[in-house]
Amino acid sequence: MKKIIIIVVVIVIVAVLGALGFYFFNKKTSDEPIHPNSIENVEKKDAGTATSTASIESIKVIAQNLEIPWDIAFLPDGDLLVTERPGNLLRINPTSGEKISIAVPGVKHSSEGGLLGLALHPQFSQNSFIYVYYGVLAQNGETKNQVVRYDFKNNSLQNAKSIIENIPGAIYHDGGRIQFGADGLLYITTGDATRSNIAQDLSSLGGKILRLNDDGTIPSGNPFGTAVYSYGHRNPQGLAWDAQGRLWSTEHGRSGLLSGLDEVNLIESGKNYGWPEIQGDETRTGMVAPAMHSGARSTWAPASLAYYDGKLYFGGLIAEGLYEVTIAGNSVSNLQKYFDSEYGRIRTVRFGPDGFLYMTTSNRDGRGEVRTGDDKIIRVDLKNLTKTSR
């Protein structure tokens, strides 16, 4: 009888421990307190994050069956240039869906790394310059990221010029967004390459937002006399300027069981954004807390950023949706969510010259549920979306 009782007790204990393990592994949360500007409190003040409905006319899939599309740029004739993470640059006609594929030489694709950011020179119509950010295998066997400029002519990449090299790389936390600001300078986000300490190291290019002249030289106004513009970043992947010319960025927070604490930051020259020393609403002299964060109980995994009419928009990978926040002074508020799990993982969002929002899905990156036609580029008319309370 004693043996039976012991066996039953052991079975119950194993079952309870298994259930607890499953819970903590999947909840993407922690028992940390809710901070004042975390999204948990923002949601309470704003009576709930909103989801959305849309008419069929508001949504159009303009390209599908893509291989992890990462970034979009718009050519003067209306065609799209799109990077695919395995190493392909696509030219896509948004009307016919016709695709031309151009291989980018030397790309090392591994997990989050590969062919990432894409930018056209502000005078592209005159010089045909495009810039791409991608990972390569260095001579010592390490992964490094770099930005290369090409002449894009006759659907080919010509006259490669290195803009910056030796950006720390890894299978995770590669940053990768590149974009020209209104000042004509090139801004580049870099991740900490899973080595969090380098984000505070001003001699490293990892965990930073960089700023360069279009030829790769250092602008005279950079705060440290190097390519570094701001530091203390974990894995920033969004850049956008508001109507006042201020730079905003989105950044991935912590990973694993203690997920959450994703960020929206107002970026200023020379500032330290705290990773890994502070997170959420934590403060420390000389470090900047985020304008908004997701809180310890929510994970966006924000992978982009775009500005339009007083609002910022970003894709959510884990959250599987499109987010909108309203700029309020030096902060943001009124978080809204569109397409909750409707299209899966949303990575890049860009506003096109036609005024529509273009977004890429990322369901074939090994972390999502692949749906018919994935991956896609979807054109959205935001004016016809209706928000409904969740």
N, C-alpha and C positions, 0 to 999 in steps of 0.2 A: 504493500500500500504506500509506504514511504517513497519507494522508487517512482511510483506513478505520480505522486504529488510533486516530487522534484522535477520530473520530466515536464509536467504541465507548467510549473513555475518557470522553468527554463524557456519553454516555447513562448510563454507570454512575454517574458523579458526581451527575447529576440525580436518578437513582433513589434513591441513598443519601440525598441531602439531603431529598428528598420523604418518604422513610420516617421520617427523624429528625424532620422537622417534624410529621408526623402523630402520632408517638409523644408528643412534648412537648406538643402541643395537647390530646391526649385523656387524658393520664395523671392530671391533677389532683393533681400531686405536685411535690416539688422535691427537690434533693439536700441539703437541710439535715439536720443530725444529728438523731437521735431523742432527744427530751428525756425526763427521768425521769418526769413525770406525763402524758406524751402517751399517746394511746390505743394506740399501737403497743406501748409497754411494758406498759400495763395489760393488753392482750390476752395478752401472754406470761405475765404473772403469773397471770392468771385462766384459762389454758389455752384461750384462744380466745373471741372474741365469739360468743355463742350466737344461732342462729336458732330458729325455732319452727314447730311444727305445731299445728293446732287442729281440734277436732271441728266439724262443720257447725253443731251446736247453739250453739257459742260465738260465732258470727258472724252478724249480721243486717244487711243493707242496709236502712236505714229511709227513705232518700230518694235519688233518683238524677236524672240529667239536669239537674244544677245547673250554674250558670255561675260557676266559680271561687269556691266557698264559702270564706270566710276566717275567720269566727268564729261561735261558738255560745253562746247563753244559754238557760237553762231557765225557762220561765214556771211560775207556781204550779200551773196546771192540767195540767202535763205536756207541753204543746206546746213546740216549740223555736223560738227566734228565730235566724235565720241571716243573716249579711251575705254578699252576693255582690259581688265586687270591682267589677263595672261600675256598681253603684249601687243595687241592689235589696236590700230587707230582706224576708226570707221568714218567714212563720209556718207551721210544719210540724207536722202531727199525726203522731206517730211510729207510731201503730197503723195508720191508714188511708193514710198518705203524702200526704194532701191538703195542698196548698200555697196560701197566699195571698201575693201579691206586693205590696209597697208600695215605691214609688219614693222614694229619698232625694234631695231637691232639691240641685242644684248640684255634684254629685260629678264630679270630673275623673278619669277612668280612663285611665291610661297606664302600660303595662308593670307594674311592681310597685306602682304607686300606684292609688288609688281608694278604695272603701269598705272599710275594714279592721276595726279592733277594735270590740267591742260589750260593754257591761256593763249589768247591771241595778242600780239603786240598792239598797242593803241593805234599805231599807224599801219596796221596789217595791209590795208588796201594799197599802200605804197611800197612796203618792203617784204610782204609775204612771210613775216616771222611768226612762228608758233613756238611755244615753250612747253615741255613735258617733264614731269617728275616721275622717276622710276627707280627701282632697285636693281643693283648689279652685284655680281659676285666679285669681290676684291681679290687681289693676288694672295692675301693671307688667309683666304677662305671665308672671311666674314662677309656679311651682307652690308652694303653701303647704298645710300640713296643719293641721287644727283638730279640736277636740272640741266637739260640740254635744249639749246635753241636750234631750230631747223628752218630752212627756207621750204615752205610748203608750196610747191609748184607742180602743175600737171599731175596732181594726186600722187606725188612722191615726196619723200623727205630728202632734202639736199643740204650740203654744206653744214654739217653738224658743228656746233660750237658749244663747248662746256661753259655753263654759267656758274655752277657751283658743284663741288664734289665732296665726298667723304662725310656726308650726313649719316649719322649712326642709323643702322637698319637692323631689323629682326623680323621674325615671323609675326610679331604683334607690335603695335604702337609705332607706326611709320609716318603718322601725319599725312602729308601729301597734297594739301590744297595749295594752289598757286593762283595769284590774281594780281592784276595791275590796279593800283589805286588812282585816285584823281590826280595825285601828284606825279603820275607817270612812272612811279617806281614799282618794282616787282616784290610782292609780299609772298612768303613761303611758310607754311606751317610744318613743323617737324615734331615727331614723337620722341618719347624717352627711350624707345627701343628696348623696353622692359628693364632698363637700368635707371631706376627712379632718381638716383643721386645726380645724374648728369643734367637734370633739369635745372639744378641750382648752380651748376658749374659753367661760368661764363666763357671758359675756354673750349667748351663743347658746343657743337651745333645742334645737339639733340635736346628735345623738350623746349623748343623756342618758337617764336615767330621771327623770321628773318626779313631783312629789307635790302634790296640791291638795285643798282642801276640796271638798265635793260641789257647792258653788255657784261654784267657780272661784277663790276667794280663796286666799291663801297661808297654809298652816298655820304657827302660831307656832314650831314646832319644826324647820322646814326649815333646813338647815345654812348656807345663804348668804343667807337672807332673800328668796329668789326661789322660783320653781317648781322649781328644780333640786334633785334628791335625790342623784344620783350622776352622774359624768361619765366621759369617756374611753371611750365606747362607739362601736362601728362601726355595727352594725345589730341591736340587741337586739329579739327578737320573742316572748320567753316570760317570764312572771311566775308564780311560785308560792310559797306560804308553807308551811313545814314545821310539824310538831307543836309545835315550840318558838317558832313565830311568826317565824322567820327568813325573809328574802326571798331567793329564788334566781331566776336569770335565765339564759336561753340567748341566744347571740349569734353571728351569722354572722361568720366570719373572712374572710380575704383572698379575692380573686376572680382569675379569669383563669388564666394558666399556673401561677402560684404560688397554688393553691387550698389548702384545708385550714385548720388552726388555728382551727376553730370552738370555741366555749367554753361551759362551764357555770360560772357565777359565783355566789358568795355575796355578796349586795349589802348594803353597810352605808352608813349616812348619811354624805354628804360625801366618800366615797372616790373616788379616781381609778383607773379600770380600764385606763388605759394607751394606748388607741388614739389616734394611730397610732405612738406612741413605743416601745411594747413589744408583743411578741406571744409566744404560746406560753409557754415557761418563762423568757423574758427578764425581768430584774428591773431596777428603778430606784427610787431613794429616793422615797417618796411615792406609788408606784403599786402596784396590786394585780394579781398574776398570777392566772389562772383556777384554780378548784378542779379542773377537768379540761379538757383540750382534745383535739381529734381528731388532733393531730400534723400534720406537713407532708405526709404521704402518704395521708391520709384526709379526706374531706369529708362532713359530715352535712348541712349547710345546715339547722340546727335552727330550726323556725318556730313553736314553742309550748312550753309547759311545764305540767305538772300534777303534783300531789303526792298520794300515797296510801300509807299504812302504811309509812313509812320509806323510800319510793322516789320518784324523780322520773321522769316519762315525757315524752318529746318526740317530735314528728314529724320525719322527715328528708325533705327535698325531693330533693336530688341522691342521697342514699343510699337513697331509696325504701323506707322502713321505719319502724317504731315502735321507739324506744329506751327502755330502762329502766336507771337507775343507782341504786345504793344509797347513801344518805347515811351517811357515816362521819366524825363530828366536823364539822370545817370543810371537808371534802372529800367526794368521791364516788368510788365504785369499782364493780367488777363489772358492766361494761357488757354488756347483753344486747340482742339485736335480734330483733324479731318481724316477720313478713310481708315477708321480704326480696324486694323487687321484685314481690310478689304483687298489690298494688293500685296500684303506681306511687308517685307523689309524695304523701307524707303531710304535711299542713300542721298543722292545729289538732287538739289533743287536749284533751278536757274530761271530767271525771268528772261524771256526771249524779246527780240525787238518788236514782236507783234503784241506785247503786253500780256501774253499768256505765261503761266508757270509750267515749266517742264520738270518732270521728276523721273528718276530712274529707280527701278526695283533692283534688289540685290538678293534674290532668293536662290541663286545658283552658287552662292559663295560658300556652301557647306554648312550654313547655320540656319537656313530657312526651309520652308516647305515649298518645293518647286511646284508651280501651277502651270496650267496650259499656256504656252506662249512665252514663258519666262526665258530670260529677263526682258523687261519692257522699258520703253520710254513713253511716258504718258503726258499728254498736254491737258492742262486744267484751266478753265475759265473761273477764277475765284469769285467773280461777281455773282455767279449763279449758284454758289454753294449756300446751303442753309444749315446753320448750326442748330443742334438740338441738345438739350441737357442730358448728361449721362446719369 
